[in-house]
Amino acid sequence: AGYVGRFTSLQLTSQGFPAISYFDETNFILRAAVCGGATCANKTLRTVDNAGRLGQYTSLQLNSQGFLVISFQDYDNGDLKLAVCGDTTCSTKTLRTVDSAGTVGQYT
């Protein structure tokens, strides 16, 4: 609920199911949805990063293992960040600041 679904990026998994990264503007966090079927009737929703106001301008790809890799902007710090998920539903992840010189990370 709330105002979610801005700055979306979508890729299809190896099974052909949608995986979506998006900005939850109500809570100012980065979220991901991994669908368990083609119509996304069954899905896993994850908070990917919630350390401040961040998650805008998401870009999503899947790595060779089918895990989500998401670039996004940390609005509070003006940084470009990267989230690399440790499994197909992003229950674990590694977060990194990629660039912090000036205001970066828009339109990743």
ABEGO torsion letter per residue (X at the ends): XEBBGBGBBBBBBAAGBBBBBBBBAAAGBBBBBBBABAAGABBBBBBABABEBBGBGBBBBBBAAGBBBBBBBBAAAGBBBBBBBABAAGABBBBBBABABEBBGBGX
